[in-house]
Amino acid sequence: MRSVTDPRLELKTVAVREDGCFSVLLWDGRPFAISVERTFEDGRPVITQNEYKCTRSTYVKGGYETFEIHVPGHTRILFHKGNVEEDSEGCIIVAESFGIVRGRTAVLDARTGFGGLMELTAGQTEFRMTVTGR
């Protein structure tokens, strides 16, 4: 297990579909939430398989604290709440469970899932995220 001085998030993709890129989030190897991201027309997500620096920021549109994921060639890629890939332009929507919304695969209970991320990162100004399975 990593120490709190070397926090690390893992984003493990489990399905890339026409209605989004779906993943499981792990902190120190322990799963705690799930996510959905928007994909390009060809099915690729904005965030590729790699390692990224994440720094504390604010989601201005939602009015709450979050983290920005520093993705080369993009600005303001964030973690935030939502349900379906259309709720994001490339950000990671964090939630608690999978489900169906308006006939599309979705993530549900974003308040709990996103809250878990923020609880795990309390007191952190930054952490590293490793993305796999893409």
Buried (B, 14 or more C-beta within 10 A) or exposed (E): EEEEEEBBBBBBBEEBEEBBBBBBBBBBEEEBBBBBBBBEEEEEBBBEEEEBEBEBBEBEEEEEEBBBBBBEEEEBBBBBBBBBBBBBEBBBBBBBEBEEBEEBBBBBBBEEBBBBBBEBBEEBEEBBBBBEBB
